[in-house]
Amino acid sequence: MPHVRISDAARFLGVSDDTVRRWISAGSLASVTDAAGRMAIEGRDLATFAKAQAGAAPDASTSSSARNRFVGLVTAVKADAVMAQVELQCGPFRVVSLMSSEAVDELGLEPGTVAVAVIKSTNVVIETLEGAS
């Protein structure tokens, strides 16, 4: 299971490192120690937490344009024999992509995986970060 560093978790959730540490201290979010001895969060636990923390999407009439790459956490994968639906929580934004089940398997996408949603026109492409753990 992937571990997510506190600073990365904060970035994905759109909060400060201190806020994530306070959530851990309060027992709202569980932490683990990674292979390097640093405090981290299990990717699946962070995905569940991010999904629970996410509010409703903002009204499109009040949103502004944004960058076309969103780093976030996979929060859900629904797959059958051919197609899959992948959900990411990228800060306050929920991004959903439809892709082949084969692509999901090749990318190793599962809840808790760090991924990048690349937005181009009406398509969303999901990438994984090199060396992310």
MARZATOR-81047 format. One record per atom (N, C-alpha, C, O): atom name; residue number from 0; x, y, z. Coordinates in steps of 0.02 Angstrom, whole numbers, plus 50000, padded with zeros to 5 digits. Example, Ala and Ser with C-alpha at 12.3 -4.5 7.8 and 13.67 -1.06 7.14 Angstrom:
BEGIN
{vokol N 0 {50660 49716 50390}}
{vokol CA 0 {50615 49775 50390}}
{vokol C 0 {50660 49835 50390}}
{vokol O 0 {50712 49834 50423}}
{vokol N 1 {50642 49888 50354}}
{vokol CA 1 {50684 49947 50357}}
{vokol C 1 {50645 50002 50394}}
{vokol O 1 {50670 50057 50402}}
END
This chain:
BEGIN
{vokol N 0 {50042 49941 50000}}
{vokol CA 0 {50000 50000 50000}}
{vokol C 0 {50044 50062 50000}}
{vokol O 0 {50092 50065 50039}}
{vokol N 1 {50030 50110 49957}}
{vokol CA 1 {50070 50170 49955}}
{vokol C 1 {50063 50213 50018}}
{vokol O 1 {50009 50217 50047}}
{vokol N 2 {50118 50243 50038}}
{vokol CA 2 {50118 50291 50094}}
{vokol C 2 {50124 50361 50064}}
{vokol O 2 {50160 50370 50015}}
{vokol N 3 {50091 50409 50095}}
{vokol CA 3 {50092 50478 50072}}
{vokol C 3 {50123 50521 50127}}
{vokol O 3 {50100 50518 50185}}
{vokol N 4 {50173 50560 50110}}
{vokol CA 4 {50205 50604 50159}}
{vokol C 4 {50156 50658 50180}}
{vokol O 4 {50110 50676 50144}}
{vokol N 5 {50167 50685 50241}}
{vokol CA 5 {50123 50736 50269}}
{vokol C 5 {50119 50797 50223}}
{vokol O 5 {50064 50822 50211}}
{vokol N 6 {50175 50820 50196}}
{vokol CA 6 {50174 50879 50152}}
{vokol C 6 {50134 50866 50088}}
{vokol O 6 {50098 50909 50065}}
{vokol N 7 {50140 50806 50061}}
{vokol CA 7 {50101 50789 50001}}
{vokol C 7 {50027 50783 50018}}
{vokol O 7 {49985 50806 49980}}
{vokol N 8 {50011 50752 50075}}
{vokol CA 8 {49941 50746 50096}}
{vokol C 8 {49910 50816 50103}}
{vokol O 8 {49854 50827 50082}}
{vokol N 9 {49948 50862 50133}}
{vokol CA 9 {49923 50930 50141}}
{vokol C 9 {49909 50962 50074}}
{vokol O 9 {49857 50996 50065}}
{vokol N 10 {49954 50953 50026}}
{vokol CA 10 {49945 50982 49959}}
{vokol C 10 {49883 50952 49925}}
{vokol O 10 {49844 50989 49895}}
{vokol N 11 {49873 50886 49931}}
{vokol CA 11 {49816 50854 49900}}
{vokol C 11 {49750 50877 49931}}
{vokol O 11 {49700 50883 49896}}
{vokol N 12 {49751 50890 49996}}
{vokol CA 12 {49691 50911 50031}}
{vokol C 12 {49679 50986 50029}}
{vokol O 12 {49626 51010 50049}}
{vokol N 13 {49729 51024 50006}}
{vokol CA 13 {49722 51096 50002}}
{vokol C 13 {49727 51130 50069}}
{vokol O 13 {49695 51181 50081}}
{vokol N 14 {49767 51101 50116}}
{vokol CA 14 {49776 51129 50182}}
{vokol C 14 {49850 51132 50198}}
{vokol O 14 {49892 51112 50157}}
{vokol N 15 {49867 51157 50257}}
{vokol CA 15 {49938 51161 50277}}
{vokol C 15 {49960 51095 50308}}
{vokol O 15 {49919 51054 50329}}
{vokol N 16 {50026 51086 50312}}
{vokol CA 16 {50055 51028 50346}}
{vokol C 16 {50031 51025 50418}}
{vokol O 16 {50014 50971 50443}}
{vokol N 17 {50028 51083 50451}}
{vokol CA 17 {50007 51086 50521}}
{vokol C 17 {49935 51061 50529}}
{vokol O 17 {49919 51029 50579}}
{vokol N 18 {49892 51077 50482}}
{vokol CA 18 {49823 51054 50486}}
{vokol C 18 {49820 50978 50483}}
{vokol O 18 {49784 50947 50521}}
{vokol N 19 {49859 50948 50438}}
{vokol CA 19 {49861 50875 50433}}
{vokol C 19 {49886 50846 50499}}
{vokol O 19 {49859 50797 50524}}
{vokol N 20 {49938 50876 50527}}
{vokol CA 20 {49965 50851 50592}}
{vokol C 20 {49913 50858 50648}}
{vokol O 20 {49908 50814 50691}}
{vokol N 21 {49874 50912 50647}}
{vokol CA 21 {49821 50921 50697}}
{vokol C 21 {49767 50867 50689}}
{vokol O 21 {49743 50840 50739}}
{vokol N 22 {49749 50851 50627}}
{vokol CA 22 {49700 50798 50615}}
{vokol C 22 {49727 50731 50641}}
{vokol O 22 {49689 50691 50669}}
{vokol N 23 {49792 50719 50632}}
{vokol CA 23 {49822 50658 50657}}
{vokol C 23 {49821 50657 50734}}
{vokol O 23 {49802 50607 50764}}
{vokol N 24 {49840 50713 50765}}
{vokol CA 24 {49840 50719 50838}}
{vokol C 24 {49770 50710 50867}}
{vokol O 24 {49762 50681 50921}}
{vokol N 25 {49720 50735 50831}}
{vokol CA 25 {49651 50731 50855}}
{vokol C 25 {49621 50662 50843}}
{vokol O 25 {49566 50647 50867}}
{vokol N 26 {49656 50619 50805}}
{vokol CA 26 {49630 50553 50791}}
{vokol C 26 {49584 50550 50731}}
{vokol O 26 {49553 50498 50718}}
{vokol N 27 {49578 50605 50694}}
{vokol CA 27 {49535 50606 50635}}
{vokol C 27 {49568 50570 50576}}
{vokol O 27 {49533 50548 50530}}
{vokol N 28 {49634 50565 50577}}
{vokol CA 28 {49672 50536 50523}}
{vokol C 28 {49729 50495 50554}}
{vokol O 28 {49766 50520 50596}}
{vokol N 29 {49735 50433 50533}}
{vokol CA 29 {49787 50389 50561}}
{vokol C 29 {49853 50398 50524}}
{vokol O 29 {49853 50410 50464}}
{vokol N 30 {49908 50393 50561}}
{vokol CA 30 {49974 50398 50529}}
{vokol C 30 {50012 50333 50539}}
{vokol O 30 {49997 50293 50583}}
{vokol N 31 {50063 50324 50498}}
{vokol CA 31 {50108 50267 50502}}
{vokol C 31 {50179 50295 50496}}
{vokol O 31 {50188 50354 50481}}
{vokol N 32 {50228 50253 50506}}
{vokol CA 32 {50297 50271 50495}}
{vokol C 32 {50320 50238 50431}}
{vokol O 32 {50313 50177 50423}}
{vokol N 33 {50347 50278 50384}}
{vokol CA 33 {50368 50249 50320}}
{vokol C 33 {50437 50216 50327}}
{vokol O 33 {50466 50216 50381}}
{vokol N 34 {50461 50188 50273}}
{vokol CA 34 {50525 50152 50273}}
{vokol C 34 {50584 50196 50295}}
{vokol O 34 {50633 50170 50321}}
{vokol N 35 {50578 50261 50285}}
{vokol CA 35 {50632 50308 50304}}
{vokol C 35 {50623 50334 50375}}
{vokol O 35 {50662 50376 50397}}
{vokol N 36 {50572 50309 50410}}
{vokol CA 36 {50560 50330 50479}}
{vokol C 36 {50521 50395 50486}}
{vokol O 36 {50517 50423 50540}}
{vokol N 37 {50493 50420 50430}}
{vokol CA 37 {50453 50482 50432}}
{vokol C 37 {50380 50466 50443}}
{vokol O 37 {50356 50412 50427}}
{vokol N 38 {50344 50515 50471}}
{vokol CA 38 {50272 50508 50479}}
{vokol C 38 {50240 50511 50411}}
{vokol O 38 {50256 50555 50370}}
{vokol N 39 {50194 50465 50398}}
{vokol CA 39 {50159 50463 50334}}
{vokol C 39 {50088 50439 50346}}
{vokol O 39 {50069 50423 50402}}
{vokol N 40 {50050 50436 50292}}
{vokol CA 40 {49980 50413 50296}}
{vokol C 40 {49971 50360 50244}}
{vokol O 40 {49994 50367 50187}}
{vokol N 41 {49936 50306 50262}}
{vokol CA 41 {49920 50254 50213}}
{vokol C 41 {49878 50286 50158}}
{vokol O 41 {49831 50323 50172}}
{vokol N 42 {49896 50272 50096}}
{vokol CA 42 {49861 50303 50039}}
{vokol C 42 {49786 50291 50040}}
{vokol O 42 {49747 50336 50027}}
{vokol N 43 {49765 50229 50056}}
{vokol CA 43 {49693 50213 50056}}
{vokol C 43 {49657 50253 50111}}
{vokol O 43 {49602 50278 50099}}
{vokol N 44 {49689 50260 50170}}
{vokol CA 44 {49658 50299 50224}}
{vokol C 44 {49651 50373 50204}}
{vokol O 44 {49600 50404 50218}}
{vokol N 45 {49703 50399 50171}}
{vokol CA 45 {49700 50469 50150}}
{vokol C 45 {49647 50479 50096}}
{vokol O 45 {49612 50530 50096}}
{vokol N 46 {49640 50431 50051}}
{vokol CA 46 {49588 50436 49999}}
{vokol C 46 {49519 50437 50030}}
{vokol O 46 {49476 50477 50010}}
{vokol N 47 {49507 50395 50079}}
{vokol CA 47 {49442 50393 50113}}
{vokol C 47 {49430 50459 50149}}
{vokol O 47 {49375 50487 50146}}
{vokol N 48 {49481 50484 50183}}
{vokol CA 48 {49476 50548 50220}}
{vokol C 48 {49463 50605 50171}}
{vokol O 48 {49420 50648 50184}}
{vokol N 49 {49499 50607 50115}}
{vokol CA 49 {49491 50661 50066}}
{vokol C 49 {49420 50662 50038}}
{vokol O 49 {49390 50715 50029}}
{vokol N 50 {49395 50603 50025}}
{vokol CA 50 {49327 50598 49997}}
{vokol C 50 {49276 50624 50048}}
{vokol O 50 {49228 50658 50029}}
{vokol N 51 {49286 50607 50111}}
{vokol CA 51 {49240 50629 50164}}
{vokol C 51 {49245 50705 50175}}
{vokol O 51 {49195 50737 50190}}
{vokol N 52 {49304 50734 50167}}
{vokol CA 52 {49315 50805 50178}}
{vokol C 52 {49291 50849 50121}}
{vokol O 52 {49278 50908 50130}}
{vokol N 53 {49287 50819 50061}}
{vokol CA 53 {49270 50859 50002}}
{vokol C 53 {49200 50886 50006}}
{vokol O 53 {49153 50850 50023}}
{vokol N 54 {49193 50949 49990}}
{vokol CA 54 {49127 50980 49987}}
{vokol C 54 {49098 50972 49918}}
{vokol O 54 {49127 50939 49875}}
{vokol N 55 {49041 51002 49909}}
{vokol CA 55 {49010 51001 49843}}
{vokol C 55 {49053 51040 49794}}
{vokol O 55 {49087 51087 49813}}
{vokol N 56 {49050 51021 49731}}
{vokol CA 56 {49088 51056 49680}}
{vokol C 56 {49062 51128 49674}}
{vokol O 56 {49002 51139 49680}}
{vokol N 57 {49106 51176 49662}}
{vokol CA 57 {49083 51245 49656}}
{vokol C 57 {49039 51254 49595}}
{vokol O 57 {49045 51217 49546}}
{vokol N 58 {48995 51303 49598}}
{vokol CA 58 {48951 51320 49542}}
{vokol C 58 {48995 51341 49483}}
{vokol O 58 {49037 51386 49490}}
{vokol N 59 {48985 51311 49426}}
{vokol CA 59 {49027 51325 49367}}
{vokol C 59 {49024 51398 49347}}
{vokol O 59 {49072 51424 49317}}
{vokol N 60 {48969 51432 49362}}
{vokol CA 60 {48963 51501 49342}}
{vokol C 60 {49008 51547 49383}}
{vokol O 60 {49021 51603 49363}}
{vokol N 61 {49033 51523 49440}}
{vokol CA 61 {49077 51564 49482}}
{vokol C 61 {49149 51539 49480}}
{vokol O 61 {49192 51569 49513}}
{vokol N 62 {49165 51485 49443}}
{vokol CA 62 {49233 51460 49441}}
{vokol C 62 {49273 51498 49389}}
{vokol O 62 {49246 51527 49342}}
{vokol N 63 {49339 51495 49399}}
{vokol CA 63 {49383 51524 49349}}
{vokol C 63 {49421 51469 49315}}
{vokol O 63 {49420 51411 49336}}
{vokol N 64 {49456 51487 49262}}
{vokol CA 64 {49495 51435 49227}}
{vokol C 64 {49551 51412 49272}}
{vokol O 64 {49574 51448 49316}}
{vokol N 65 {49573 51350 49262}}
{vokol CA 65 {49625 51321 49305}}
{vokol C 65 {49677 51288 49262}}
{vokol O 65 {49668 51280 49201}}
{vokol N 66 {49731 51268 49292}}
{vokol CA 66 {49783 51232 49256}}
{vokol C 66 {49754 51166 49231}}
{vokol O 66 {49701 51145 49254}}
{vokol N 67 {49789 51135 49185}}
{vokol CA 67 {49761 51075 49156}}
{vokol C 67 {49790 51011 49185}}
{vokol O 67 {49777 50957 49159}}
{vokol N 68 {49829 51015 49239}}
{vokol CA 68 {49857 50956 49272}}
{vokol C 68 {49840 50960 49346}}
{vokol O 68 {49857 51009 49380}}
{vokol N 69 {49807 50909 49372}}
{vokol CA 69 {49788 50907 49442}}
{vokol C 69 {49818 50845 49475}}
{vokol O 69 {49801 50789 49456}}
{vokol N 70 {49862 50855 49523}}
{vokol CA 70 {49890 50799 49561}}
{vokol C 70 {49842 50784 49617}}
{vokol O 70 {49817 50830 49651}}
{vokol N 71 {49827 50720 49628}}
{vokol CA 71 {49781 50702 49680}}
{vokol C 71 {49785 50629 49698}}
{vokol O 71 {49832 50594 49679}}
{vokol N 72 {49736 50607 49736}}
{vokol CA 72 {49732 50539 49760}}
{vokol C 72 {49674 50503 49727}}
{vokol O 72 {49620 50530 49721}}
{vokol N 73 {49687 50442 49706}}
{vokol CA 73 {49633 50400 49681}}
{vokol C 73 {49589 50382 49741}}
{vokol O 73 {49613 50356 49791}}
{vokol N 74 {49524 50398 49736}}
{vokol CA 74 {49478 50382 49791}}
{vokol C 74 {49432 50324 49776}}
{vokol O 74 {49404 50293 49821}}
{vokol N 75 {49424 50307 49711}}
{vokol CA 75 {49381 50251 49693}}
{vokol C 75 {49399 50227 49623}}
{vokol O 75 {49416 50266 49579}}
{vokol N 76 {49393 50161 49613}}
{vokol CA 76 {49402 50131 49548}}
{vokol C 76 {49345 50080 49539}}
{vokol O 76 {49339 50034 49579}}
{vokol N 77 {49305 50089 49487}}
{vokol CA 77 {49252 50041 49471}}
{vokol C 77 {49269 50014 49402}}
{vokol O 77 {49270 50050 49353}}
{vokol N 78 {49282 49948 49399}}
{vokol CA 78 {49305 49920 49335}}
{vokol C 78 {49266 49856 49319}}
{vokol O 78 {49246 49819 49364}}
{vokol N 79 {49256 49845 49254}}
{vokol CA 79 {49229 49781 49232}}
{vokol C 79 {49281 49751 49185}}
{vokol O 79 {49340 49769 49189}}
{vokol N 80 {49261 49706 49142}}
{vokol CA 80 {49309 49672 49098}}
{vokol C 80 {49341 49719 49047}}
{vokol O 80 {49397 49706 49024}}
{vokol N 81 {49306 49773 49028}}
{vokol CA 81 {49331 49815 48974}}
{vokol C 81 {49346 49887 48997}}
{vokol O 81 {49400 49913 48982}}
{vokol N 82 {49300 49918 49033}}
{vokol CA 82 {49305 49989 49050}}
{vokol C 82 {49309 49999 49126}}
{vokol O 82 {49289 49956 49165}}
{vokol N 83 {49335 50058 49145}}
{vokol CA 83 {49341 50076 49216}}
{vokol C 83 {49325 50149 49226}}
{vokol O 83 {49335 50191 49181}}
{vokol N 84 {49301 50165 49285}}
{vokol CA 84 {49289 50234 49306}}
{vokol C 84 {49337 50246 49364}}
{vokol O 84 {49336 50210 49414}}
{vokol N 85 {49378 50299 49358}}
{vokol CA 85 {49427 50315 49410}}
{vokol C 85 {49410 50384 49437}}
{vokol O 85 {49402 50432 49399}}
{vokol N 86 {49405 50390 49504}}
{vokol CA 86 {49392 50454 49537}}
{vokol C 86 {49455 50476 49573}}
{vokol O 86 {49487 50437 49607}}
{vokol N 87 {49472 50541 49566}}
{vokol CA 87 {49527 50571 49602}}
{vokol C 87 {49501 50629 49644}}
{vokol O 87 {49455 50664 49624}}
{vokol N 88 {49532 50638 49702}}
{vokol CA 88 {49519 50698 49742}}
{vokol C 88 {49582 50740 49736}}
{vokol O 88 {49635 50721 49761}}
{vokol N 89 {49576 50798 49704}}
{vokol CA 89 {49632 50843 49691}}
{vokol C 89 {49618 50907 49729}}
{vokol O 89 {49588 50954 49701}}
{vokol N 90 {49639 50910 49791}}
{vokol CA 90 {49622 50967 49834}}
{vokol C 90 {49546 50968 49841}}
{vokol O 90 {49517 50917 49858}}
{vokol N 91 {49514 51024 49828}}
{vokol CA 91 {49441 51027 49835}}
{vokol C 91 {49404 50999 49774}}
{vokol O 91 {49342 50999 49773}}
{vokol N 92 {49441 50976 49723}}
{vokol CA 92 {49409 50955 49661}}
{vokol C 92 {49405 50880 49655}}
{vokol O 92 {49454 50845 49669}}
{vokol N 93 {49348 50854 49634}}
{vokol CA 93 {49339 50784 49618}}
{vokol C 93 {49343 50778 49543}}
{vokol O 93 {49307 50812 49506}}
{vokol N 94 {49387 50734 49519}}
{vokol CA 94 {49396 50724 49447}}
{vokol C 94 {49380 50651 49432}}
{vokol O 94 {49404 50606 49467}}
{vokol N 95 {49340 50639 49381}}
{vokol CA 95 {49320 50571 49361}}
{vokol C 95 {49343 50559 49290}}
{vokol O 95 {49333 50602 49246}}
{vokol N 96 {49373 50501 49278}}
{vokol CA 96 {49396 50484 49212}}
{vokol C 96 {49371 50414 49194}}
{vokol O 96 {49369 50369 49236}}
{vokol N 97 {49352 50405 49131}}
{vokol CA 97 {49334 50339 49105}}
{vokol C 97 {49392 50316 49061}}
{vokol O 97 {49417 50354 49019}}
{vokol N 98 {49414 50255 49072}}
{vokol CA 98 {49471 50228 49034}}
{vokol C 98 {49464 50152 49030}}
{vokol O 98 {49418 50124 49061}}
{vokol N 99 {49507 50121 48994}}
{vokol CA 99 {49504 50048 48990}}
{vokol C 99 {49527 50017 49056}}
{vokol O 99 {49568 50045 49092}}
{vokol N 100 {49500 49959 49071}}
{vokol CA 100 {49521 49922 49130}}
{vokol C 100 {49595 49902 49124}}
{vokol O 100 {49630 49898 49174}}
{vokol N 101 {49617 49890 49063}}
{vokol CA 101 {49687 49873 49051}}
{vokol C 101 {49732 49931 49072}}
{vokol O 101 {49785 49920 49102}}
{vokol N 102 {49712 49994 49058}}
{vokol CA 102 {49752 50052 49077}}
{vokol C 102 {49755 50058 49153}}
{vokol O 102 {49808 50074 49181}}
{vokol N 103 {49699 50045 49187}}
{vokol CA 103 {49698 50047 49260}}
{vokol C 103 {49749 49997 49288}}
{vokol O 103 {49787 50012 49334}}
{vokol N 104 {49748 49936 49260}}
{vokol CA 104 {49795 49884 49283}}
{vokol C 104 {49867 49904 49269}}
{vokol O 104 {49910 49897 49313}}
{vokol N 105 {49881 49929 49209}}
{vokol CA 105 {49949 49948 49191}}
{vokol C 105 {49976 50005 49234}}
{vokol O 105 {50035 50006 49251}}
{vokol N 106 {49933 50053 49253}}
{vokol CA 106 {49953 50109 49295}}
{vokol C 106 {49953 50091 49369}}
{vokol O 106 {49979 50128 49410}}
{vokol N 107 {49923 50034 49386}}
{vokol CA 107 {49920 50014 49456}}
{vokol C 107 {49875 50059 49497}}
{vokol O 107 {49888 50072 49556}}
{vokol N 108 {49821 50084 49466}}
{vokol CA 108 {49776 50131 49500}}
{vokol C 108 {49732 50094 49549}}
{vokol O 108 {49698 50045 49531}}
{vokol N 109 {49731 50117 49610}}
{vokol CA 109 {49687 50091 49663}}
{vokol C 109 {49679 50147 49714}}
{vokol O 109 {49719 50193 49715}}
{vokol N 110 {49627 50143 49756}}
{vokol CA 110 {49618 50196 49806}}
{vokol C 110 {49683 50205 49846}}
{vokol O 110 {49712 50157 49871}}
{vokol N 111 {49703 50268 49852}}
{vokol CA 111 {49764 50285 49888}}
{vokol C 111 {49824 50297 49844}}
{vokol O 111 {49875 50321 49868}}
{vokol N 112 {49818 50281 49780}}
{vokol CA 112 {49873 50293 49733}}
{vokol C 112 {49876 50367 49715}}
{vokol O 112 {49824 50398 49703}}
{vokol N 113 {49936 50396 49714}}
{vokol CA 113 {49945 50465 49692}}
{vokol C 113 {49946 50464 49616}}
{vokol O 113 {49982 50425 49585}}
{vokol N 114 {49907 50509 49586}}
{vokol CA 114 {49903 50511 49513}}
{vokol C 114 {49894 50583 49490}}
{vokol O 114 {49881 50628 49531}}
{vokol N 115 {49900 50594 49426}}
{vokol CA 115 {49892 50661 49396}}
{vokol C 115 {49836 50657 49345}}
{vokol O 115 {49837 50615 49300}}
{vokol N 116 {49787 50702 49351}}
{vokol CA 116 {49734 50707 49300}}
{vokol C 116 {49756 50761 49251}}
{vokol O 116 {49767 50819 49271}}
{vokol N 117 {49763 50743 49188}}
{vokol CA 117 {49782 50791 49136}}
{vokol C 117 {49719 50805 49095}}
{vokol O 117 {49691 50760 49064}}
{vokol N 118 {49698 50867 49096}}
{vokol CA 118 {49635 50886 49063}}
{vokol C 118 {49651 50914 48994}}
{vokol O 118 {49690 50962 48988}}
{vokol N 119 {49622 50886 48943}}
{vokol CA 119 {49629 50911 48874}}
{vokol C 119 {49560 50906 48842}}
{vokol O 119 {49534 50851 48832}}
{vokol N 120 {49532 50962 48825}}
{vokol CA 120 {49467 50964 48794}}
{vokol C 120 {49417 50926 48836}}
{vokol O 120 {49408 50943 48895}}
{vokol N 121 {49385 50876 48809}}
{vokol CA 121 {49335 50837 48848}}
{vokol C 121 {49364 50773 48875}}
{vokol O 121 {49327 50732 48903}}
{vokol N 122 {49430 50762 48869}}
{vokol CA 122 {49462 50701 48892}}
{vokol C 122 {49503 50713 48955}}
{vokol O 122 {49534 50766 48962}}
{vokol N 123 {49504 50664 49000}}
{vokol CA 123 {49546 50667 49059}}
{vokol C 123 {49593 50608 49055}}
{vokol O 123 {49571 50550 49051}}
{vokol N 124 {49658 50621 49057}}
{vokol CA 124 {49709 50569 49054}}
{vokol C 124 {49740 50564 49124}}
{vokol O 124 {49758 50616 49153}}
{vokol N 125 {49747 50504 49151}}
{vokol CA 125 {49776 50493 49217}}
{vokol C 125 {49847 50468 49209}}
{vokol O 125 {49860 50421 49172}}
{vokol N 126 {49894 50501 49245}}
{vokol CA 126 {49964 50480 49246}}
{vokol C 126 {49983 50465 49317}}
{vokol O 126 {49953 50491 49364}}
{vokol N 127 {50034 50423 49327}}
{vokol CA 127 {50062 50413 49393}}
{vokol C 127 {50127 50453 49397}}
{vokol O 127 {50158 50466 49346}}
{vokol N 128 {50147 50471 49457}}
{vokol CA 128 {50209 50507 49467}}
{vokol C 128 {50266 50458 49471}}
{vokol O 128 {50260 50408 49506}}
{vokol N 129 {50321 50471 49437}}
{vokol CA 129 {50380 50428 49440}}
{vokol C 129 {50407 50428 49511}}
{vokol O 129 {50417 50481 49540}}
{vokol N 130 {50419 50369 49538}}
{vokol CA 130 {50450 50362 49604}}
{vokol C 130 {50406 50381 49662}}
{vokol O 130 {50430 50381 49719}}
{vokol N 131 {50342 50396 49651}}
{vokol CA 131 {50298 50413 49707}}
{vokol C 131 {50284 50351 49748}}
{vokol O 131 {50275 50297 49721}}
{vokol N 132 {50284 50360 49813}}
{vokol CA 132 {50268 50302 49856}}
{vokol C 132 {50213 50319 49904}}
{vokol O 132 {50194 50277 49945}}
END
